[in-house]
């Protein structure tokens, strides 16, 4: 997936997302620290991307948002602004209603969709030893499944085994876009050793 496509997917999947330097628990610049402090004080969940550990996103996002610096807060895929604007909106009372509306719309949109916990449960019912990692939101999910049962299977057989555990929600439309990556425990450990830590995270 191209970096631009990854960014647009993140924006589409997360109604409130901030691209920042560091993570909320350990911001790496004063502006990011102030912005996430304001967000944390609202009590509303948000997603974040640490651009210091995602250099391609850090380089590409300004050309999409037309905003050169970080942090950058997006609500409903629209740029709100950086630290100064977030602070000004918090002070004039306009930030909290905006975030609440975005969060409420997200809950309504996902009302008929399976929760992440339900997806994990279904996969583990069919593959009892599975470790399940889910990215995305609503009906569009990316699954990483790790199991000894994938040993000596072809990639197609691995995916078929995972998708078979989700047959009912896929048929009913509760899930309609699912990507699957399957690994044996040894393959997963090898991948983790080279993994990019700058992944999307959820701050709740």
Residue, then its C-alpha position, 0 to 999 in steps of 0.5 A: x500500500x502506498x503511503x498516501x493510501x495508508x494515510x487516507x485509510x487511517x483518516x477514513x477509519x478513525x473519526x478523531x486522529x492526531x499525527x504527533x511527535x512521540x506518543x500521548x504517554x511520552x510526547x517528543x515536542x512541546x506542541x504535541x504534548x499540549x495538544x494531546x493534553x487538551x484531547x485527554x482532558x476531553x475524555x474522548x477516545x482518539x487515534x494517534x500516529x507517531x510520525x517520528x517512527x513513521x518517516x514516510x507518513x511524516x514526509x507525505x502527510x503535509x502534501x495531503x493536509x497542506x499543513x507543514x508542521x506537527x501535530x496535526x489533528x483531523x476530525x472526520x478526515x478533515x484537518x482541524x489544525x495544529x496545537x495553536x488551533x486546538x488550544x484556541x478551540x478548546x478555549x472558546x468551547x468549540x472543540x468538545x462539541x466537534x469531538x463529541x459529534x464525531x465520536x457519536x457518529x462513529x458509534x452510530x455507524x458501527x452499531x451493526x458491525x462486529x466489535x474487535x472483541x467479537x471478531x477475535x472470539x470468532x477466529x479463536x473459536x475456529x483456531x483455538x491457539x490463534x493470536x489475533x491482531x485487528x486493525x481498522x474499524x467498523x466493517x473494514x478490518x485487517x487481521x493478523x492471525x498467528x497459529x501453529x495450524x498454519x505450519x506447512x499450509x500455502x498462503x491461500x489455505x491459511x487465509x481460507x482457514x481464517x475466513x472460514x471462522x468469519x463466514x456468518x458475518x461476511x455473509x450477513x454484511x456485518x463484515x464486508x472488507x477483510x484482509x488477512x495475513x497469517x503467520x506461524x509463530x516462528x514467522x511472526x517472531x521473525x517479522x516482529x524483529x524487523x517491524x516498523x513501530x510507527x503504527x496507528x495506535x488508539x488512545x482511550 
